[in-house]
């Protein structure tokens, strides 16, 4: 016997029970299952009114998942791709900027652990951190072996 067809609201709640979603991301996922007469925007509004869908919680969740591996520019780009803009994004950027040097140093320490002795190794370390989304200023401080107190 086939499983009963889930309603759009049930699908939305199932997605949200697994992890936080942005409004844009959840709308895209639900659009696949929407039938004629289903109003995805009205459902998303209802979910936000009941505080089941929250852009703030989604942003915090994404930052928590990504901060230990990536730099500010990569995290901010991902937030923007999920529809986080305006004042909320500026506030998140400033919070991330406060911890960027410490996060970069921790990632560098786990991957390399020592200051490079030759230019080839130094370039490898720089490329690694830049690809992770850290700013050049922070990368230069970390590569030179600067302590976090400075």
C-alpha positions in Angstrom: 0.0 0.0 0.0 1.6 3.4 -1.0 2.3 6.0 1.6 -0.3 8.8 1.8 0.6 12.0 0.0 1.8 14.7 2.4 0.3 18.1 2.4 2.5 21.1 1.6 2.4 22.2 5.3 3.4 18.7 6.4 6.4 18.7 4.0 7.4 22.2 5.2 7.3 21.0 8.8 9.3 17.9 7.9 12.0 20.0 6.3 12.1 22.4 9.2 12.3 19.5 11.7 15.5 18.3 10.1 17.3 21.7 10.2 16.7 25.4 9.9 15.9 26.7 6.4 15.8 30.2 4.9 12.5 31.4 3.5 14.0 31.4 0.0 15.4 27.9 0.3 12.1 26.4 1.8 10.1 28.1 -0.9 12.3 26.5 -3.6 11.9 23.1 -2.0 8.2 23.4 -1.6 7.6 24.6 -5.1 8.4 21.1 -6.4 5.4 19.7 -4.5 2.9 22.6 -4.9 -0.2 21.8 -6.8 -2.5 24.2 -8.6 -4.3 26.2 -5.9 -1.5 25.9 -3.3 -0.2 29.2 -2.1 3.4 28.7 -1.0 3.9 32.3 0.1 0.8 32.2 2.4 2.2 29.0 3.9 5.6 30.6 4.5 3.9 33.6 6.1 2.0 31.3 8.4 5.2 29.5 9.4 6.9 32.8 10.2 3.9 34.0 12.2 4.0 30.8 14.3 7.8 31.2 14.6 8.5 27.9 12.9 10.5 29.6 10.2 12.9 32.2 11.3 15.6 34.0 9.3 17.5 34.9 12.4 17.7 31.2 13.6 18.6 30.2 10.1 21.5 32.7 10.0 22.8 31.7 13.4 22.6 28.0 12.4 24.5 28.5 9.1 27.2 30.6 10.9 27.5 28.0 13.6 27.9 25.2 11.0 30.4 27.1 8.8 32.4 29.3 11.1 34.8 26.6 12.2 35.9 26.0 8.5 35.3 29.2 6.5 36.1 32.9 6.5 33.8 35.9 6.5 33.5 36.4 2.8 32.5 32.8 2.1 29.9 32.8 4.9 28.5 36.1 3.9 28.2 35.0 0.3 26.3 31.9 1.4 24.0 34.0 3.6 23.3 36.3 0.6 22.5 33.4 -1.6 19.9 32.3 0.9 18.2 35.7 0.9 19.7 37.3 4.0 20.1 41.1 3.3 20.0 44.5 4.9 20.6 45.3 8.5 20.6 41.6 9.6 23.5 40.9 7.2 25.5 43.9 8.4 25.0 42.8 12.0 26.2 39.3 11.2 29.2 40.6 9.3 30.3 42.7 12.3 29.9 39.7 14.6 32.0 37.5 12.2 34.7 40.1 11.8 35.3 40.0 15.6 36.3 36.4 15.5 37.9 36.1 12.0 41.5 36.2 13.1 41.0 33.6 15.8 39.1 31.3 13.4 41.7 31.7 10.7 44.5 31.0 13.2 42.8 27.9 14.5 42.2 26.5 10.9 45.8 27.3 9.9 47.1 25.6 13.1 45.1 22.4 12.4 46.2 22.3 8.7 49.8 23.4 8.9 50.9 24.1 12.4 54.1 25.9 11.6 55.2 29.0 9.8 56.4 28.3 6.3 60.1 28.2 5.6 60.2 28.5 1.8 58.1 30.7 -0.6 56.4 27.6 -2.1 55.0 26.4 1.2 54.1 30.0 2.2 52.1 30.4 -1.1 50.3 27.1 -0.4 49.2 28.3 3.0 48.1 31.7 1.7 46.0 30.0 -1.1 44.4 27.6 1.4 43.2 30.4 3.7 42.1 32.7 0.8 40.1 29.9 -0.7 38.4 29.4 2.7 37.2 33.0 2.5 39.5 34.8 4.9 40.5 38.4 4.1 44.0 39.2 3.0 44.8 41.2 6.1 43.9 38.3 8.3 45.8 35.8 6.1 48.9 37.9 6.3 48.8 38.1 10.1 48.3 34.3 10.4 51.0 33.4 7.9 53.6 35.6 9.6 52.9 33.7 12.8 51.4 36.6 14.6 50.0 35.8 17.9 46.4 36.4 18.6 47.1 39.0 21.2 48.4 41.5 18.7 
